[in-house]
Amino acid sequence: MMPAMAAAFVDAPHHLTIDRPAGAAVSRTLTGRSLMASGWRLMWDGATPGRGDDVVRFTMRTRPADGPGVVDEMVQIGVGGAGSARDCLIRGLRGGGGRALPDRTIAGRRWTAWTNGDAGMSQAIRATNFRTVVNGACYAFDRVTYSAAAAPPPRRNAPPQAVAAARMDAILATIKIGRRR
């Protein structure tokens, strides 16, 4: 069964289209949190992300599969500014516990893939980070699971974590970059 999707999200300036998961909050600002710096791409080595544009963040607050608190299942996309293509595929991804995964072909484009994570106090973050270069611009797609065990529980009708995670995972295959023909 295909996870529920809402209307497509379109960012014309960056020639990007992606399905939006039903029930996801949408933000055009990629603000930081504990363990997660602000910016157009997640950085795991403490460096700043460099010049770029925040495109979108989809967030679904969920009840954890086990334990107290909340889990936010997220996808965020950003596009680098001039010069970002030079180090797009590896910059900021090798820090901490970063591990390279096999490259993936998504919508006909090659993306590098990395897995990263961190934890501290009652928060934890796990992410799969995807990077590609299109027409000299770096595109960053970060699939994030952010948990906060000490946070008050989410509203009663919050989706189960597995449902939200499946919706977020499914949208990777829907990303389209480039001008429509």
N, C-alpha and C positions, 0 to 999 in steps of 0.2 A: 504494500500500500504506500503510495507516494505521500510524504508529509504535506500538510496544508500550507499553501503559499498565498500571499496577497498579491496585489499588483506589482509589476516590476518596478524597481528603482532605477531611474535613469539619471546619469550625470553627464550632460552634454559636453561641458568644457573638456572632460577627459575621455570622451567617447566610450563611456562605460555603461553597461546595463547588467543588472543582476536581479534575480527574483528576491522578493522580501518575504521572509517567513511570516505567516499569519500570527498575529499577537505580539510581534516584536516591536519594542520601542525603537524609534529612529532618532539618531543624533548626527549632526553634521560636524560636531566638534569632538575630537578624540582626546578628551581630558584624561589625566592620569588618576591613579589610585595608589594605595600602598602596594608596593612591588611592581608597579606598572606605570612607567613614565608617560607623559603626554607626548603627542607627536604623530605624524603621518605614518610611521612604522614603529613597531615594537623593537626596542633595542635591549640586548641582554648583557652588554659589556660595560654599561655605565656611560657610554658616549651619547651625545645628542643625535637625534635622527637627521639633522641637516635640514636644508630648505625643502619644503614640499607642502602639499595641500592635503588637509583632512578631507576625505570624501564622504564616508558614512560609517556609522557603527550601528549594528542591530543588536539589541539586548533583550533577552528573555530571562526574567527573574523566576527562579524555580525553587521548589522544595528539594533539599538534598535527597539523594537516593538512600542515604543512611546518615544519621547524626543530626545535630541541631544546626540552626543558622539558615543561610541562603546560599544558593549557587546561581551565578549569572552566566548563562551561556551566551557567547558573543561572537560576532564576526565584525572585523573592522577592515576598511580599505583606505589606503592613502596612495598618493602619487607624488613622486619626488620631483624636485625642481631641477634646474639646469645643472648638469654635472653628476646627477645621482646615478646615472646608468653605469658609470665607471666602476662602482663598487657595489652595485645593487644586490647581487646574488649572494653576498656573504657578509656585508658590513653589519655589525651589531648582532650577528646570529651565533657567533662562536663563543660568546661569554658564558660563564657559569657552567651549567650542565648541558649546553647546546650539543646536539648530535645531528649530523647530516642524515637525511633520509634519501632514498632514491628519488631522482627527478621524476616529475609527473607531467603528462600531457593532458592539459585541460582546455577544452574548446579549441583544439588545434595549436596551442602554444605550449612551449616547454617552460615549466616552472621549477625552480629549485625548491626543496622542502627541507625544513628543519623542525626538530622538536626541542622545546625548552620548557623550563619551569622554575619555580622558586616558592619558598614558604617562609613565613615568619609570624610569630605570635599566633593569631587565630585566622590569618589569611593564607591562601595558597593560590597559585596561578599555574596552569598548564596551558601550553599553546603549541599549535602547529603553525609554522610561519612559511608562507609561500611568497616567492619573488620571481618577477619576470621583467624583461625590458621590451617595450614596444615603442617604435619610432623615437628612440633616444630617451624615453622616460621610464623610470623605475616604478613598477606597480607592486604594492605590498598588500597581501591578503593575509590577515592574521585571524586564525580560528582559536578562540580563547575560552577556557573554563576557569572562572574566578570564584573561589569560595570564601565565605566569611562565617566561621563557626560561631562567633560571638554576636552576630547580627540578629535582630528580632526576626521571627519567622515571616515568610511572605504572606500575602493575602491568601485567603482560603481557596480561591479558585485558580491559584498559580498552577501552571502545568507541571507534571512530573518532570524531573530532570532528564530522563531518557527521551521523552517526547521533544523537549526543547533542543536537546543535543542533536537529535535526528533531523530536525528542521534546519538547524544551522549547518550541519554537515552536508545536507542535500543541496544547499545553494551554491556550493563551490562549482558544481558542474554547470551552473546556469550563467556564469560570468562571461560576458562578451566585451571585448575591447577592440576598438577600431571603428572607423566610419562605416555606416551602413551603405551598402551598394544599391 
